[in-house]
Amino acid sequence: MVACADEQKKECLDSALSNSGRLLLLIGLATALGKTLTAVVPIHQLFFVRNPYLVIALLFLSAAIFKVIQGSSMATFAAVAPIAAPIMETSNIFPILTVYSIALGSFVTLLPNDSF
């Protein structure tokens, strides 16, 4: 880690915010999208699949589709996780399987605009 001198701290902070500001905004918007979808659409009532393998496959596909459309793995985590929470509760699968399926779906493609 490189420390900034006292007179360069403002420049370092401005540089860090300009480099990461778009990503932070994108992750915030993706989180809001996922939270809004779960508030508007009753996912827990629509999702009546009881087969845990099918649930895992659907979560993987939803993360993969969102990743291909949007491009950022971090935004995929932020958007798909709120949607997966009610699905996970109604289907009685282990939370770690939900996390793995979303993670694998978000790494299905590595696009040039991915933040990793």
Protein Blocks (a to p, Z undefined) as FASTA:
>chain_A
ZZddfklmmmmmmmmmmmmmmmmmmmmmmmmmmmmmmmmpcfklmmmcfbfklmmmmmmm
mmmmmmmmnopaklmmmmmmmmmmmmmmmnopafklmmmmmmmmmmmpccfklgZZ
